[in-house]
Amino acid sequence: MLSRLYAWLDSRLKLEPVKETLLDEPIPGGASWIYVFGSATLFLFFLQAITGMFLAVYYAPTPDHAYDSIRYIETQVLFGPFVRGLHHWGASAMVVAIGLHMLQVFLYGAYKPPRELMWMVGVLLLLLTMGFAFTGYLPPWDQNAYWATQVGINMVGSVPFVGTFLVRVMRGGDTLGALTLSRFFAVHILFLPAAIMVLIALHMFILRRVGPAGPWSKERAAQSREAFYPRQVFMDAVVMLGVFLVVVMLALLVPFPLTDKANPSDHNFIPVPEWYFLFYYQFLKYMEGPVLGPIATWVLPGAFIALLLALPFLDPHHEREPASRPLVLGVGAAFLVGVFVLIGLSVRDLQAMKRTDPAVVSGKALYERFGCMGCHRIHGEGGAVGPDLSYVGDQRDRDWLIKHFRDPQSTSLS
């Protein structure tokens, strides 16, 4: 049946040349598990696109409704928390996948001639992925989203000559507000997906024109050549399934809760970036001041991106064996060590930081303001006339509590 269907479609759409282009591409040295990261990244991009479309059905990109729409997704929409969890953890998985893909290309020297353009397009895809991560911060419109975005925008403002202009473009005005949220949401769901799809198509086109690089050993690459289908397709499919299962488990077992709704007047809130920005977050702590600050916020990042783009031209020799590239690999290894050290230091500092849930602080303030301690006890403090409120939030959901305070006679805390 499938063969007849394929024959019918091929007679009308001429699918055989497409099949040869996509599946019969010869791989020097044969299929390998080390080549799966590009396909995994592509799969995760489509996962993000699909989950993002379902979330956008319920999301309202305005400061008055954004937070409530996310909470509605979390509490009222069927599978809403699961889909949001897939989107959140899928973003982290995509950062990991594209990072591993770039690392594999770097180690194998696959950025060397004639694949310079493919490497440069890959660097741009990495930057767009990080842009996805940053613009995805603001839509929940909670405290962490608001203040983390504020910090990022302020960093852009340190760029000389054009910093003020860029900040106004990002904010849509003088302050972070409705236009900022609208622009970030539009960039996140429209501009960046369009750009990344164009670059993916260009990346694949260049790959088909120059061919896969294969192993760094010329002898091993010359020993055998194997078509992309079936072994490499099977390996890619297995890894995609494994990645999807990991993301599903994280979405089910590790919730991604909201903090309080964004409060622009709460300047004491300390935002915590996602793990893939932690190394830069920690680095900025050591680069404070009028001189070191701008160096950390735009000089070094700009120089790093320029070096990545120029790498094929700075290391133009055709030899790809690691032994022939000690300086480049040494610099790359030092950079990775530095990143992981900074992440470790940041995690250590965050664990040592005394942080209180803003909702708990607000609840304690209400408890004291309305004199609830005269009747109710919390963790041993207060009266014993009414029920103990220490763990009522764990025993009752939000809707029940709201109903209780609006009409106490309709419910009971006993």
N, C-alpha and C positions, 0 to 999 in steps of 0.2 A: 504493500500500500504506500509506504513512504517513498519507495523508489519510483513508483508511478507518479506520485505527486511531484517529486523532484523533477522527473522527466517532463511533466506538463509545464511546470514553472520555467524550467530551463529552455523549453522550446519558445517561450514567450519573452522571457527576461534575460536570456543568455547568461545564466548563472555560472557556467563552467569557468569562464575567465576570472570571475570574482573569486570562485573557490580556489583556483590556482594561485591567485594573488595572496589570499588570506591564509590558506592552509598548507600550501605546497612550498612555501618559502624554505629553502635549505638552511639548516643551522650548522655552521662549522663546528666540528667536534661532537655533534649530536645533542640531543635533549639533555637538560640538566635542571635540577631543583633550584639552582642559583639564579635561573632566569625568570622566576615566577613573580617577582615583585612588581614588575610593570603591569602585568595583568591583574594582580591583586589591587593595585592602586586604581586602575580603571573600574574594576568591580565596585570598589568602595565609593568612587565618585557617583556611579549610578545609584548606589544605595542611598547616598546623601540626597541625590536629586529626587528620588521617589519618596523618601520619608519627608523631605522638605515640602514637597507638593501637598502631601496629606496634612502636614502641620499648617500650611498656609491657608487651607480651607477654613480653619477656625481662628486664625490669628488676625488681630486688628492692630495695624501699625500706628497707633496714636498713644501719646502718654497717658491719656485718660482710660484707655481700654487694653493696652498691650499686656500689662501685668495680669489683669483679670482674665484675659483670653488664654494666657498660658496656664493660669490656675484652673480655668474651666477645662482645658485639655487634660490637665493632671487629675481632675476629680470627677468630671462628668462624661467625657468622651470615651466610648468603648475602645479599649486598647490604646488610649491616649498616652498614658505614662510609658507604655512599652515603645510606641513609635517615637516619642520624644527621647527615650533612652537610646534607641537605635541611632537616632540622629546625633546625639551627643557623643556616644562612644564611637560611632562611625567616623566622626571627625578626628578623634584621637588616633583611630586605626589608620586613617588615610595619611595622617602626618607620619606615622611610623612606617607605613608601606612605601611612601615616596622617598622618605629618608633612606630606607634600606636599598631602594632601587638606585638612588644616586650614589650611595656608598659602593654598591656592587659595580656600577659603571666606572667609578673612580678607581677602585682596586684593580679592575681588569684593564684599565687604560683605554676603555672604549670611547673616550672623548677625543682620541687622537685622530689625525687625518685618515680617512676622509669623512669623519663623523663629527666635525666641529659644530656644524649647525644643529645637529640632533642634540648635542650636549647643551648648547645655548638655549634651545627651546625647552629642554628639561629643566634648566635653571629657572626660566620664566614660569614653568608649571609649578615648581616648588614655591616661588614667590606668590603665585596666585592661590595656592593652597593655604599659605599663611595668611593671605588676605581674606580668604573664606573664614578662617578661624577668628580673625580680629573682628570682621564685620558681623559675625554671628554672636558676638558678645552682647550687643546692645538690645536686640529684640525682646528678651524677657523683661526688660525694664525693671529689674530689681536693683538692690543696692550695689551688689557686686558688678552687675552689668553696667550701671551708670558710672560708677567711679573708676572702674578699670578702663572704660572707654575714654573718660575724661583724662586720665593719665596718658593714654596713648595719643590723644589729640594734642595735649600740651607738649609732648615730645616732638610732634611734627612742627609745632610752633617755634622750636629752636633752630630750624633750618634757616640759614641766612638768606636775606633778600626775599625769598618766596614763602617763608614760614607763615607769616601772618595771613597771606592770601590763601594758602592751603588750608589753614585752620578755619577760615571763614567759609570756604567751599565745603569742608567736611561738616561743619556745624550748621550751615545754612543761615548763619547770622552770628551774633555776638555771644550767644550762650547755647549750651547743649539742651535742645528741646525737641519740639514736634518735628521741625524740619530735619534735624539731625537723625532722628529715628527713622523718618520716611526715607531719607537718602541712604542710610546704612542698609535698610531693608531692601531698597531697590537695587543697590549694588550687590547685595548678598544673593538675591534670587534672580536677577536679570543680567546685570553687566558681567559679573564674574563667571557665571555658568556659560554665557555666550563666549567669553574670551577663552575659557579653559577648553571648550569644545573645539574652537578653531585651532588652538595650539595642539590639542590631542590629534586632530586630523593632520596637521602639519608634521607632527612628530612621527605618526604612522607613515605618512607619505615619504619622509626622508628615510625612515627605516627600510621601506620597500625599495627605495632607489639605491641605497648604499649597502643594504644587507646587514644581518646581525654580525656583531664583532666576533662572537665565539670566545674560546679560551685564549689567554694571553700567549700561550705557547704555540708558535707557528707549526711545529712538528705535530702537536696533538690536533690542531685545527685542520691540518692537511690529511690526517689519517682517515677521517670519515666525515660525511655530511649526511644529515638526516632531515627529512621534511618536518615542518612544524606539527603536522597531524600524522599519527595519532598520539605519540608519546608526550610531546610537550603540551598538547591540549589537555591530556589526562592530568599531567602534573599541575597545570594551571587550575584546572577544575577542582582538584583535591584541595589545593591551597585556598581557593575562593570559598569552598564549603567550610573549611576549617576556620577561616577568618570570620565568616558569617556566624558560625556557631559560637565563637568567642564573643563577638559583639552582642549576640542574643543573650548569652549568659550574663554579661555585664549589665545589659539593659534590664534583665529580670532581677538580678541580685544586688546591684549597686545603684540605688536611686540617685537622681540628680536633682536635689531639692532647690526650691527658690529661697532666697533670703527675703527680707522685707521689701515692700515696694520702694522704688527709687525715691530718695529724699534729697533734693539738691542742697538743702540747708544743713545736712548732717556731714560736716567736714571732718568729723572724727572717725568715720568709717574707713577701714583699711581694706582695700580690695586685694584679692588673691588671684593672680592669673592662672590660666590652665598650665598643666605641667610642662607643655612644650615651650612656654614662654618663661618658665621659672629661671633658667640660666641667665637670661637677659635681665630679668627682674633683679636677680642677685648681683649681677655685674654692675648695674646702675648704682647700687648702694656704695660701691667702692669708687665711683666716678662722679661724685657730687662736686658742685662748685661752678663758678662762671666759666672756668677754663676746661675742666675735665668733663662737665656735663654735656656741652655740645659735642665734644669728641666722642662720647659714648652714645649719644642719641642719633647722630647723623654722619659723622666723619667715618668712624670705624664700620658701621653697617654698610655705608655706601662703598667704602673701599673693599669690604668683603664681597659684596655682590659683584663689583667690577672685577675682582680677582677670579671669582667663579666663572664669569662670562669669558674672561680672557685666558683661562687655564689652557685650552687647546693651543693657543698661540704662544704662551709662556713655556709650554712643554711640547714643542712641535715634533720631536723625533718619533719615528714610527715604532721604536721598540716599546713593547707593552709589558715585558717581564718586570716584576717588582724589583729585581736586582738592578735593573737599569734605571730605576726611578727612586733612589733612596731619599733625596731631598724632598720631593713632592709628597711621597708617602709619609715621611717623617713629620712634615708640617701638618698633613691631614690627621695623623695620629695625635699630635700635640693638641690640635684644635678639639678633637673628640674628647680627649682626656679632660681638657679645660671645661668643656660643656658639662660633662658628667660630674665633675668636681663642684661646679657652681650649682648644679641641680641638687646635689647632696647637701651642700651648705644651705641652700634655700629651704629644703625640706626640714633640715635641723632647726633653722631659725623659726619656721612656721610652727613646728611642734612645740617649741619653747615659748611661743607667743601666747599670752593669755587672751583668749577670744571668748566673747559671750554672744550667744545668739541674740540678735536684736529683738526678736519676738519675745524672748524671755525677759529682757530688760523692760520692754514695753508692758508686758504682763505684770511684772513686779510693781511698776509705777502705778498702774491702774489699781492693783491690789491695795496699795498704800493710800492712794488718793481717795478711794471710796470707802475706806475704813473696813475692808473685808476681814482684816485680821481680828476684829472684835469677835467674829463668829467662826471663821474658818482658819484652819491650820495648814501651813506649808512647811514640810520638812522640820516639824517640831516647833515652829514659831507661829504664834497666834492662838486664838481661842479654840475651844473644843465644843462649842454649841452646835455648829453646823458640820456637815461632812468634811473630811480631810480632802484638800484640793491638790495634794502633792503630785498625784499621778493621774488626775482626771483627764488630762490631755491624751494620755496613752490609752485610756479606757473608752473614751467617747470621741466620735469624729467631729469635724468642724461644724457640719450642719446641725448636729444635735445640740452642740453648745450654743450656737446662735439661737436656735429655737428655745432653748432653756432660758436664756437671758431676756428674750422678747416676751415669753409667756411661761414663767416658772411653774405655773399650775399644770401645764400640759406635760411636764417631764418630772423626773425625780433623780436626784444624785445618789440616792441610797442604793 
